[in-house]
């Protein structure tokens, strides 16, 4: 059944706010009429002109849906319509019922058309998400004799390619100094109780900079550094800001599924409104080893996602986004990355195992996902990362590699990021 914790509904294939909707600005008056008739009120409203959408926090939804005329009949119709989308044991939420009620009312009298209104969804980083495969293993300190160093920047007669990284706040590692731009809230303060997820952005940025040492990396923090979660609204607002900030490439090492497999409204709108930005995203860590079904991989550390590998991750599966899968060190598919057959929206592949890069220095506590509640649990396991270097596995790091590679082509050849992406994809 759907589980609700702190106002967030979690199902096998989706997570969303229980009382929030996103509506097209031109359809707000229609939504207002329906809400008024149902005695549902808007407690808070936030508008995004670049997205052409508004976010609403609804009050009185539970009472309205419990007292809905023909409620029993409507629930039956909604469940029938959801067959094949939701599991039989998953109960409808009050928000599900509201959206079904509004869409059915209008589509029945307007040849299938209905107001553009949808859920505010949750998105998570593949290395921390119960939906996209979760932790493929904790970050690990480099072994004796192993090292990581960024290539030196060189004098160039072209302005730097701007690479946006939508991730956690960034720890200001001294070796990344001079290569990034970040507002105050984009930086992770030094702490004595760091958790492993907090170093994610730093490793992503260092891998992008390794490929494109002359790039200017712009930090756009959306993921909570402790939980690696964000909302579709927050993510979409940062995506459209990329156009305003004149970013060339946008690296998004995050994503989430939808129960119906359709592209979420908010992300579709953000992609539509950023045509000049090359968007690169991780396809997820919910793949399986080739011999998974033999039973050889039964255990806690491998293949823990309940999600089928054929379920698309958004934004990676979007038509204007480059979806990136992960390769192992032998050049084959990394076991956690869905295969090309399972995820045909995968556009390219890049190394995603044992990726070395910059990380949080000193003691860091490892954390893991509780896949039943979708919450992060501290393990009590403390690892010393010394001066701040690590290796980690995941499609996030393959995505950082591709974003940097595209930026490097654009920088070196003096072509647009779109042309650079075309060149990179043509290489296979």
TAMOLIN-V873577 format. One record per backbone hydrogen bond with DSSP energy under -1.0 kcal/mol. CO is the residue of the C=O (numbers start at 1). NH is the residue of the N-H. E is the energy in kcal/mol with one decimal. If there is no record, write none. Layout:
# TAMOLIN-V873577
{{CO | NH | E} {CO | NH | E}}
This chain:
# TAMOLIN-V873577
{{3 | 10 | -3.3} {5 | 8 | -1.6} {7 | 18 | -2.8} {8 | 5 | -2.4} {9 | 16 | -2.0} {10 | 3 | -2.4} {14 | 11 | -3.3} {15 | 122 | -2.4} {16 | 9 | -3.3} {19 | 58 | -3.2} {21 | 56 | -3.1} {22 | 118 | -2.6} {23 | 54 | -2.3} {24 | 27 | -1.7} {25 | 28 | -1.1} {27 | 31 | -2.1} {28 | 32 | -2.9} {29 | 33 | -1.8} {30 | 34 | -2.0} {31 | 35 | -2.8} {32 | 36 | -2.5} {33 | 37 | -2.2} {34 | 38 | -1.4} {35 | 40 | -3.0} {41 | 59 | -3.4} {44 | 57 | -2.5} {46 | 55 | -3.3} {48 | 52 | -1.7} {48 | 53 | -1.6} {52 | 25 | -2.2} {53 | 48 | -2.8} {54 | 23 | -2.5} {55 | 46 | -2.2} {56 | 21 | -2.0} {57 | 43 | -2.8} {57 | 44 | -1.1} {59 | 41 | -2.8} {60 | 64 | -1.9} {61 | 65 | -2.5} {62 | 66 | -2.1} {63 | 67 | -1.4} {68 | 71 | -1.3} {70 | 74 | -2.6} {71 | 75 | -2.6} {72 | 76 | -1.9} {73 | 77 | -2.2} {74 | 78 | -2.6} {75 | 79 | -2.6} {76 | 80 | -2.1} {77 | 81 | -2.5} {78 | 82 | -1.5} {80 | 83 | -1.2} {82 | 85 | -2.5} {82 | 86 | -2.3} {87 | 90 | -1.8} {93 | 97 | -2.1} {94 | 98 | -2.1} {95 | 99 | -2.5} {96 | 100 | -2.3} {97 | 101 | -2.5} {98 | 102 | -2.5} {99 | 103 | -2.5} {100 | 104 | -2.6} {101 | 105 | -2.1} {102 | 106 | -1.9} {103 | 107 | -2.7} {104 | 108 | -1.7} {106 | 110 | -1.2} {107 | 112 | -2.4} {110 | 113 | -2.1} {115 | 117 | -1.2} {116 | 24 | -2.4} {118 | 22 | -2.8} {120 | 17 | -2.4} {121 | 232 | -3.1} {123 | 230 | -2.4} {124 | 255 | -2.3} {125 | 128 | -2.3} {125 | 129 | -1.2} {132 | 285 | -3.7} {140 | 391 | -2.2} {143 | 146 | -2.4} {161 | 216 | -2.8} {162 | 248 | -2.3} {162 | 249 | -2.0} {163 | 218 | -2.9} {164 | 251 | -3.4} {165 | 220 | -2.5} {167 | 222 | -3.0} {167 | 223 | -2.3} {170 | 188 | -2.6} {171 | 173 | -2.3} {173 | 176 | -1.9} {176 | 179 | -1.9} {179 | 217 | -2.6} {181 | 219 | -2.7} {183 | 186 | -1.8} {184 | 187 | -1.5} {186 | 170 | -3.2} {194 | 365 | -2.6} {195 | 198 | -1.7} {196 | 199 | -1.6} {197 | 200 | -1.9} {199 | 203 | -1.9} {200 | 204 | -2.4} {201 | 205 | -3.1} {202 | 206 | -2.3} {203 | 207 | -1.8} {204 | 208 | -2.1} {205 | 209 | -2.8} {206 | 210 | -1.6} {207 | 211 | -1.3} {208 | 212 | -2.2} {212 | 215 | -1.9} {216 | 163 | -2.5} {217 | 181 | -2.8} {218 | 165 | -2.6} {220 | 167 | -1.1} {224 | 228 | -3.2} {228 | 125 | -2.1} {229 | 224 | -2.1} {230 | 123 | -2.9} {231 | 235 | -2.5} {232 | 236 | -2.6} {233 | 237 | -2.2} {234 | 238 | -1.7} {235 | 239 | -2.1} {236 | 240 | -2.3} {237 | 241 | -1.3} {240 | 244 | -1.1} {241 | 245 | -2.6} {242 | 247 | -2.5} {243 | 246 | -1.1} {248 | 278 | -2.5} {249 | 164 | -3.3} {250 | 280 | -2.9} {251 | 166 | -2.4} {252 | 254 | -1.4} {252 | 282 | -1.5} {255 | 124 | -2.1} {256 | 314 | -2.7} {264 | 268 | -2.6} {265 | 269 | -2.4} {266 | 270 | -2.0} {267 | 271 | -2.5} {268 | 272 | -2.2} {269 | 273 | -1.9} {271 | 274 | -1.1} {274 | 277 | -1.4} {278 | 250 | -3.0} {279 | 322 | -3.2} {280 | 252 | -3.1} {281 | 324 | -2.4} {289 | 292 | -2.1} {291 | 294 | -1.4} {292 | 295 | -1.8} {295 | 298 | -1.2} {308 | 311 | -1.9} {313 | 317 | -2.4} {314 | 256 | -1.6} {315 | 318 | -2.2} {318 | 321 | -1.4} {322 | 281 | -2.7} {323 | 347 | -2.2} {323 | 348 | -1.7} {324 | 283 | -2.1} {325 | 350 | -1.7} {326 | 334 | -2.4} {327 | 352 | -2.7} {328 | 331 | -1.6} {332 | 328 | -3.3} {334 | 337 | -2.0} {336 | 287 | -3.1} {339 | 343 | -2.8} {343 | 346 | -2.2} {348 | 325 | -2.4} {350 | 327 | -2.4} {352 | 394 | -2.8} {355 | 392 | -1.4} {357 | 390 | -2.4} {362 | 385 | -3.0} {364 | 383 | -2.8} {365 | 196 | -2.2} {366 | 379 | -2.2} {368 | 377 | -3.2} {370 | 374 | -2.4} {375 | 370 | -3.2} {377 | 368 | -2.3} {381 | 366 | -2.8} {383 | 364 | -2.4} {385 | 388 | -2.6} {385 | 389 | -1.1} {386 | 362 | -2.2} {388 | 359 | -1.8} {390 | 357 | -2.5} {391 | 140 | -2.8} {392 | 355 | -2.4} {394 | 398 | -1.0} {395 | 399 | -2.1} {396 | 400 | -2.0} {397 | 401 | -1.7} {398 | 402 | -2.1} {399 | 403 | -2.7} {400 | 404 | -2.3} {401 | 405 | -2.4} {402 | 406 | -2.5} {403 | 407 | -1.9} {404 | 408 | -2.4} {405 | 409 | -1.9} {406 | 410 | -2.3} {407 | 411 | -2.5} {408 | 412 | -3.1} {409 | 413 | -2.5} {410 | 414 | -1.2} {416 | 420 | -2.5} {417 | 421 | -2.5} {418 | 422 | -2.0} {419 | 423 | -2.3} {420 | 424 | -2.6} {421 | 425 | -2.7} {422 | 426 | -1.9} {425 | 428 | -1.3}}
